[in-house]
Amino acid sequence: MNRREYRNGLQTTIDLEKIAGFSQQTSPKFLAVGNCTLDDVVTPDGQIAPRQLGGNAVYAAAGMRLWGARVTLVSVVGADFPRAWLDRLAEAGIDISAISQIPEAHLLRSRAFYFADGRRTDRIDEAREILPPHAGEIIDLVSEYTDTGSPLHRRLWPLFSPAPTQWAEVASDASFAHLAPGPLERSRANAAFLKQLRGERIVISFDWPWWDWDQEAQVDADLLQNIDYLLPSIEELTAHADAVRKTFQASHYAPQTRGALSPHSVRLSHQQGEAQHAHVFEAARRLLAFGPRGIGVKMGARGMRMALHDEEDWHQIPPYPTQVVDPTGAGDAFCGGFLVGLSQTGDPIQAALYGAVSASFIIEDFGVLHALKVDPRVAQSRVQRLRDRLSGQKSKS
């Protein structure tokens, strides 16, 4: 019996007793696997934050650690990556022993330019109209950066993305792992390695991409069959929705889809002015046929939508209301918080509230380090407020 057939009979809630690491004496171990970067950020009101510590795995690790979780960060850095940043992570209680260093310079750098309507770009030519006149005096607007999908990005990404051979030892007792965005081949290998090593004793979440840059009309079934929860953003899902539809039209997976959105889900879309995204959520639902227990679509200030393998309706998860300073890394932190919530509740819907809370702390200031000072009791209080908010919404419906 292959993995996908077996998963089609699974409950979407997690049986915590079957996952190693749950006892009165030992807390479960979490892995955040992905990249470390140096980020230049420009906000809509003209604030500039140069060379701040960033990276999808760093934000995911912070989203886990702010709950007091036992976290190992798995990544690769260049020879000139600031040691002080790694020391700060270690001081906050994140295990950095699985971060490898290579002799090349750390060229995995990113820019994040934010528009007033919430859009983001990493391309200077698209951000000219919003850049303050003095921006070039603070951040580098001349050098080529690793803009997502650019030739430089595609060449460097594999160098700074961890391979299984680099972190086999720390994975041996892991119970939860988030695989942040990385090259498809590397993500596929990491997911397969973890499931071969730990089987059903580990829960894996994954962001994107589940497609090859050169073959974007394909869905990588070998990757998705090893993923428990798929957590992309609405932007990535929208860009690939047509490819998902074409994959189903041409593959044996089509008969196993759950079809279009349920009437309840369509009503939600209209209520929130998102009817134009109906085909996107239909594509998301279809991806569940490849193996994941659930898929959560992150939508920034609009919260997130989650569909579970054995349920018809979509669940709307609200964001935690707070003042936004820098939204960089919010989605990655959500993924980290989601896994902690899953470890504490066994329920993916409740876990999404933890993800929303992790994201809320990240966006309240620049970078990631401030979130590592959060008192877990404060985080728990925010979760309770979201629970109360959801309960109030259900009582009115």
HELIX and SHEET records of a PDB file:
HELIX    1   1 ARG A    3  ARG A    7  1                                   5    
HELIX    2   2 LEU A   16  LYS A   18  5                                   3    
HELIX    3   3 ASN A   56  ARG A   65  1                                  10    
HELIX    4   4 ARG A   83  GLU A   91  1                                   9    
HELIX    5   5 ILE A  124  ALA A  127  1                                   4    
HELIX    6   6 ARG A  128  ILE A  130  5                                   3    
HELIX    7   7 ALA A  135  ILE A  138  1                                   4    
HELIX    8   8 PRO A  151  LEU A  156  1                                   6    
HELIX    9   9 TRP A  157  PHE A  160  5                                   4    
HELIX   10  10 PRO A  164  GLN A  166  5                                   3    
HELIX   11  11 ALA A  168  ALA A  171  1                                   4    
HELIX   12  12 LEU A  184  ARG A  198  1                                  15    
HELIX   13  13 GLY A  199  ARG A  201  5                                   3    
HELIX   14  14 ALA A  221  LEU A  224  1                                   4    
HELIX   15  15 ILE A  234  GLN A  249  1                                  16    
HELIX   16  16 ALA A  254  GLN A  256  5                                   3    
HELIX   17  17 PRO A  263  GLN A  271  1                                   9    
HELIX   18  18 ALA A  275  HIS A  277  5                                   3    
HELIX   19  19 ALA A  278  LEU A  287  1                                  10    
HELIX   20  20 LEU A  288  PHE A  290  5                                   3    
HELIX   21  21 GLY A  300  ARG A  302  5                                   3    
HELIX   22  22 ALA A  330  THR A  345  1                                  16    
HELIX   23  23 PRO A  348  ILE A  362  1                                  15    
HELIX   24  24 LEU A  369  LYS A  373  5                                   5    
HELIX   25  25 PRO A  376  LYS A  396  1                                  21    
SHEET    1   A 9 ILE A  99  GLN A 101  0                                        
SHEET    2   A 9 ARG A  70  VAL A  77  1                                        
SHEET    3   A 9 LYS A  29  VAL A  33  1                                        
SHEET    4   A 9 PHE A 176  LEU A 179  1                                        
SHEET    5   A 9 VAL A 203  PHE A 206  1                                        
SHEET    6   A 9 TYR A 229  LEU A 230  1                                        
SHEET    7   A 9 GLY A 294  LYS A 298  1                                        
SHEET    8   A 9 MET A 304  LEU A 308 -1                                        
SHEET    9   A 9 TRP A 314  ILE A 317 -1                                        
SHEET    1   B 4 ILE A  48  GLY A  54  0                                        
SHEET    2   B 4 THR A  37  VAL A  42 -1                                        
SHEET    3   B 4 ARG A 109  TYR A 114  1                                        
SHEET    4   B 4 ARG A 120  THR A 121 -1                                        
END                                                                             
